[in-house]
């Protein structure tokens, strides 16, 4: 067993495998704030958690012999990362302060939908949720979380891709301020129009939406409160990037812009129209020249940060 007596001053601890060892007494770990566990028996985990009274962040991959509400979490916990199939093993009633949750749905094909009602509803302070490989049905359940302010969706199962139904569920989160979706494989322009109902949205990131057209940009421009935008332009339209960027200039409060995909000089020139831009991220963009980038920077008086990858720039014409 790990010699916990020596760990009293430790702030962050990663435990790889205490699966088959007998439960052992653990002395108080008053300094421990972050705990990451790859595989552990429930009894051993409870011994550690009871000793870590000031724990704020807990990340677990596998709990051996999971039983309903078998794991007792510290009352002061703020961040939780866990496969969705293990949620039922946690006693969440005492976790009134958890405000950030990451769920790995790919561990179980049933996803969050296997939990009815979802234990997440017992977390009244939850403000940030990350869902890995979620489905439309999962999103319908997350729509019940009225306190949610930030939602991140990563991946999506090829057999059950996110679609317009999922976007409709997200649109019910009226107080959402930040939304990031990577993998809207079956989302169409209709789904994007539903997202336009999120009037309080301040940050939006959309990548890998192969079925949307330039019409989807009209929906984005209705989100007048946006301050930060991340977009993969060559999937919206590889031939209308110039027009798309021109449309987006109507979002005159944008201060943070991240552009993915092919963007040639004539397209890049449109970025000079974002007069309140402070951060320009082109790390995932390619096809422009240094000369045009310099020209754009000179015309953005509030710009303080530019991110590029030099190998993506094209050579200057002689």
Beta strands, then each sheet from edge to edge (+ up, - down):
strand 1: 12-15
strand 2: 34-37
strand 3: 40-41
strand 4: 57-60
strand 5: 63-64
strand 6: 71-72
strand 7: 79-83
strand 8: 90-91
strand 9: 100-104
strand 10: 128-132
strand 11: 150-154
strand 12: 178-182
strand 13: 203-207
strand 14: 228-232
strand 15: 256-262
strand 16: 279-281
strand 17: 285-286
strand 18: 305-307
sheet 1: 1+ 2+ 4+ 7+ 9+ 10+ 11+ 12+ 13+ 14+ 15+ 16+ 18+
sheet 2: 1+ 2+ 4+ 7+ 9+ 10+ 11+ 12+ 13+ 14+ 15+ 17+
sheet 3: 3+ 5+
sheet 4: 6+ 8+
end
